Amino acid sequence: MDSFKCKYCGYIGPISGFEVDHSTPISRNPLLGNILSNLEYICSGCNRQKSNKTPSEYSLWRLFNPSIANYGPIK
């Protein structure tokens, strides 16, 4: 069985704990949409918290909110 790793929280696990995320949210740049280079797998928990943040915005948010930052998929 293959394992995947979330680039934000470091969770390692099976694909079932991951979702496809738009790296740059469609709401921020509709032209990118579902272009393959704008898609990535991240754990479901980080995907929910990232919402419409860019990767840098979410990384900074995690840095300044460690007590509520997600670690792993939603259970």
N, C-alpha and C positions, 0 to 999 in steps of 0.2 A: 504494500500500500504506500502510495506517495504521500509525503507530508508537505505542507505549504507553510510559509512564514509571513505573518503580517508585518509590513514595513513600519507600522506606527507603534504597535504595542509589543511586538516580538513574539506573539503567540504562535506556536507551532502545532499543527494538527491536520486532520483530514480535510479534504475539500468541502465536506459538508458544513464546516464552521466558517466558510468564506463566502463572500458575495463579490460580484463584479461592481466596481466603483468607477465613476467618471472622475478621473484625476482632477481635471478642471470641470466643475459642475456645468451642466447645460444651461442653468439659469445665469451663469456668469459669462458664458460664451457659447451661444446656440450653434455657431458654425462648427464647433468641434464635435458636438453630438456623440454618435457612436463610432467615431473614427477609432480604429484599433489602437493607435498610439495614445489615445486618451482613456483607455480602459485598463484596469488593473484589479487583481484580487486582493482584498483586504478582509480581515475578520468582520463578521456581521456586527459586532459591538462597535468597532471603530467606524464602520460604514454609517451606522446610525448617528454617532456623535459628530462625525465629520460633516454630515449634512451638506450644506452648500458652501462649505469653506474650501479654499484652495489647499493644496498640500502644505504650503508654508504657514498659512493661517492655522490649520489644524495642529501642526507640530508646535507652534507657539502656544496655542490654547492648551495643549497637553502639558507643556512646560510650566505654565502658570496655574494650572488646575490639577496637580497630581492626585489630590485626594478624590477627585470625581472622574478622572480620566479612565477610560475603559481598558481592560486587560483581558482579551479573549472574546469568543463569540457569545451572543445572547443565548441564554439557557432557557 
